[in-house]
């Protein structure tokens, strides 16, 4: 009887442990998302990034970087990639700089 109870207890712990490990794995792989807004301090074309006045660095695509200038106000949604980069998923640009896009 004690062996059966011990076996049942061990089985219950292993099932609970597996469930917790799967739960941690699913939350660890879930992408982190966020939103950043502010004025663009500078544009790093070679690095494909923009830096906001508060120091937030956002990675942008070739197409997006062509339409962003220093001094613009931006509101951007981003996803944090596994290597820690904030990659823009969508962006709204309000042009406040003296420069014009082509």
C-alpha positions as CSV (number, residue, x, y, z in Angstrom):
1,X,0.0,0.0,0.0
2,X,2.8,2.4,0.9
3,X,4.6,1.6,-2.4
4,X,1.4,2.3,-4.4
5,X,0.9,5.6,-2.6
6,X,4.6,6.6,-3.1
7,X,4.4,5.7,-6.8
8,X,1.2,7.7,-7.2
9,X,2.8,10.7,-5.4
10,X,5.9,10.5,-7.6
11,X,3.8,10.3,-10.8
12,X,1.7,13.4,-9.7
13,X,4.9,15.4,-9.1
14,X,6.4,14.5,-12.4
15,X,3.2,15.5,-14.3
16,X,3.1,18.8,-12.3
17,X,6.7,19.4,-13.1
18,X,6.3,18.8,-16.8
19,X,3.3,21.1,-16.9
20,X,5.2,23.9,-15.1
21,X,8.2,23.5,-17.5
22,X,5.9,23.7,-20.5
23,X,4.3,26.8,-19.1
24,X,7.7,28.5,-18.5
25,X,8.8,27.6,-22.0
26,X,5.7,29.1,-23.6
27,X,6.1,32.4,-21.7
28,X,9.8,32.5,-22.4
29,X,9.3,32.3,-26.2
30,X,6.4,34.7,-26.3
31,X,7.6,37.9,-28.0
32,X,7.8,41.0,-25.9
33,X,6.0,44.0,-27.5
34,X,5.9,47.6,-26.6
35,X,5.4,51.1,-27.8
36,X,7.9,54.0,-28.0
37,X,7.2,57.6,-28.8
38,X,9.2,60.8,-29.0
39,X,11.4,63.0,-31.1
40,X,14.1,61.3,-33.3
41,X,17.5,62.5,-32.0
42,X,19.4,60.9,-34.9
43,X,19.1,58.4,-37.7
44,X,21.8,55.7,-38.2
45,X,21.4,54.7,-41.8
46,X,24.3,52.2,-41.9
47,X,23.0,50.5,-38.7
48,X,19.3,50.7,-39.9
49,X,18.3,52.3,-36.6
50,X,16.8,55.5,-35.1
51,X,17.5,56.8,-31.7
52,X,14.9,58.8,-29.8
53,X,15.7,61.7,-27.4
54,X,15.3,59.4,-24.4
55,X,18.0,57.1,-25.8
56,X,15.6,54.4,-27.1
57,X,17.2,52.7,-30.1
58,X,14.8,51.2,-32.6
59,X,15.7,49.0,-35.6
60,X,14.0,49.9,-38.8
61,X,13.7,48.5,-42.3
62,X,15.3,50.1,-45.4
63,X,11.9,51.3,-46.5
64,X,11.0,52.8,-43.1
65,X,14.4,54.6,-42.7
66,X,14.0,56.5,-45.9
67,X,11.0,58.4,-44.5
68,X,12.4,59.3,-41.0
69,X,14.5,62.4,-40.3
70,X,16.1,63.8,-37.2
71,X,13.6,66.1,-35.5
72,X,10.5,64.0,-36.5
73,X,8.0,62.9,-33.9
74,X,7.4,59.2,-34.0
75,X,5.1,56.7,-32.4
76,X,6.2,53.2,-33.0
77,X,5.2,49.7,-32.0
78,X,8.0,47.3,-31.6
79,X,8.9,43.7,-30.9
80,X,12.0,42.7,-28.8
81,X,14.0,40.1,-30.8
82,X,15.9,37.3,-29.1
83,X,19.1,39.3,-29.5
84,X,17.6,42.2,-27.6
85,X,16.9,44.6,-30.5
86,X,13.7,46.6,-30.6
87,X,12.4,46.0,-34.1
88,X,9.7,48.3,-35.3
89,X,6.4,46.6,-36.2
90,X,4.6,49.7,-37.2
91,X,5.4,53.4,-37.1
92,X,3.6,56.8,-37.4
93,X,5.8,59.8,-38.3
94,X,4.9,63.4,-37.8
95,X,7.3,65.6,-39.7
96,X,8.6,68.5,-37.6
97,X,12.0,68.8,-39.2
98,X,13.0,71.3,-41.8
99,X,14.0,68.5,-44.2
100,X,11.6,67.0,-46.7
101,X,11.3,63.5,-47.8
102,X,12.0,62.8,-51.5
